[in-house]
Amino acid sequence: DVQLVESGGDSVQAGGSLRLSCVASGDTIGRYCMGWFRQIPDEEREGVAAIDPDGGTAYAAAVKGRFTISQDAARTTLYLQMSGLTTEDSAMYYCASAITRIPVRTLLILPSAMDDWGKGTQVTV
């Protein structure tokens, strides 16, 4: 298992930018599929962006072109660079990991396939 801790959430004005970070411990994340998910109260958790061990990425339609998922070279930290933020992006953002062959574009709509989760970081626009 890998332990995940998110940070970087904040209150920002519409049109602003934020970078979320997710630090992993217990293992490096290079062999994992990693994803960012978000959730607002009384709604289902939804996939935002995901990356596989080969660097392949997938994005939800609502964020494509505005958000970028990446990892550091040491494969210990996952990032989500967010720009052009709107009120629709307000949510608790979670980092998650999985060792899986499921394509990352499918993981975005299948959060139940993720194995480990962080506690989340709040983004308010």
PEBEL-V145704 format. One record per pair of residues at least 4 apart in sequence whose ideal C-beta (glycine too) atoms are under 6 Angstrom apart, sorted by the first residue. I is the first residue (numbers start at 1). GAP is how many residues later the second one is. Records with the same first field share a line. If there is no record, write none. Layout:
I: GAP  GAP
This chain:
1: 115
2: 22  24  25  95  114
3: 22  23
4: 18  20  91  114
5: 18  113
6: 16  89  112  114  115
7: 14  114
8: 11  12  13  113
9: 112  113  114
10: 8
11: 113
12: 4  6  73  113
14: 72  111
16: 69
17: 66
18: 64
19: 62
20: 60  73
21: 56  58
22: 56  73
23: 54
24: 5  52
28: 47  48
29: 5  46
30: 45
31: 22
32: 65  67
33: 19  65  67  71  74
34: 17  44  63
35: 15  61  72
36: 12  13  44
37: 8  10  57  74
38: 10  53  55
39: 6  52  53
40: 51
45: 66
47: 13  61
48: 12  15
49: 10  18  20
50: 8  54  57  58
51: 6  18
52: 4  52
57: 12
58: 46  47  50
59: 4  5
60: 48
63: 4
66: 17  18
67: 15
68: 13
69: 11
70: 9
71: 4  7
72: 5
78: 17
85: 4  40
87: 38
89: 36
90: 34  35
92: 28  30
93: 28  30
94: 23  24  26
95: 23
96: 18  21
97: 19
98: 15  16  17
102: 4  5  11
106: 4
107: 6
